[in-house]
């Protein structure tokens, strides 16, 4: 029993220490690709970065909407899409205005 838990411990450590450089490498590759596409299309890096950020923050909403629709709850998918955008606008505008005043 102790041998099994020790094997699991080493497996978890190897998995974690392999996933960190893999995530860093994929992030570097993604940024490099976005910069090169922006250069080829003559779009500034800041605009390409904001576009990537907007896509990255919305992708989980797309997946959750698809899952909810396939489970037979399309109204939850619509409510989630509308509600998250309303929340983003209210917090994105409200918090800076709160600190400005």
C-alpha positions in Angstrom: 0.0 0.0 0.0 2.8 2.4 0.8 4.5 1.5 -2.5 1.4 2.3 -4.4 1.1 5.8 -2.8 4.8 6.4 -3.4 4.3 5.6 -7.1 1.3 7.9 -7.3 3.3 10.7 -5.7 6.2 10.4 -8.2 3.6 10.2 -11.1 2.0 13.4 -9.9 5.3 15.1 -9.6 6.5 14.1 -13.0 3.2 15.1 -14.6 3.3 18.5 -12.9 6.9 19.2 -13.8 6.3 18.1 -17.4 3.2 20.3 -17.7 4.8 23.5 -16.6 7.4 23.7 -19.5 4.8 22.4 -21.9 2.4 25.2 -21.0 5.2 27.8 -21.2 6.2 26.4 -24.6 2.7 26.5 -25.9 2.1 30.0 -24.6 5.4 31.2 -26.3 4.3 29.5 -29.5 0.9 31.1 -29.4 2.3 34.6 -28.8 4.8 34.1 -31.6 2.1 33.0 -33.9 -0.2 36.0 -33.1 2.7 38.5 -33.5 3.6 37.0 -36.9 0.0 37.0 -38.1 -0.4 40.6 -37.0 2.8 41.5 -38.8 1.6 39.8 -42.0 -1.8 41.6 -41.8 -0.2 44.9 -40.7 -2.1 45.0 -37.4 -0.4 46.4 -34.2 0.7 44.0 -31.5 -1.5 45.6 -28.9 -4.6 45.0 -31.0 -3.6 41.4 -31.7 -3.0 40.9 -28.0 -6.4 42.3 -27.0 -8.0 40.1 -29.6 -6.3 37.0 -28.2 -7.2 38.0 -24.7 -10.9 38.4 -25.7 -10.9 35.1 -27.4 -9.2 33.3 -24.5 -11.7 34.7 -22.0 -14.7 33.8 -24.1 -13.8 30.2 -25.1 -15.0 28.6 -21.9 -18.4 30.3 -22.3 -18.7 28.8 -25.8 -17.9 25.3 -24.5 -20.4 25.6 -21.6 -23.1 26.9 -24.0 -22.6 23.9 -26.3 -22.7 21.5 -23.3 -25.9 23.0 -21.9 -27.6 23.0 -25.3 -26.7 19.4 -25.8 -28.1 18.5 -22.4 -31.4 20.1 -23.4 -31.1 23.4 -21.6 -30.6 26.0 -24.4 -32.1 28.8 -22.2 -29.2 28.3 -19.8 -26.8 28.8 -22.6 -28.5 32.0 -23.7 -28.7 33.3 -20.2 -25.1 32.5 -19.5 -24.0 34.3 -22.7 -26.0 37.4 -21.9 -25.3 37.4 -18.2 -21.5 37.1 -18.6 -21.4 40.0 -21.0 -23.5 42.2 -18.7 -21.3 41.3 -15.8 -18.2 42.1 -17.8 -19.5 45.5 -18.8 -20.7 46.4 -15.4 -17.5 45.4 -13.6 -15.2 46.6 -16.4 -16.7 50.0 -16.3 -17.9 50.2 -12.7 -14.6 49.4 -10.9 -12.5 52.0 -12.8 -15.1 54.6 -12.2 -15.3 53.7 -8.5 -11.5 54.3 -8.2 -11.6 57.4 -10.3 -14.0 59.2 -8.0 
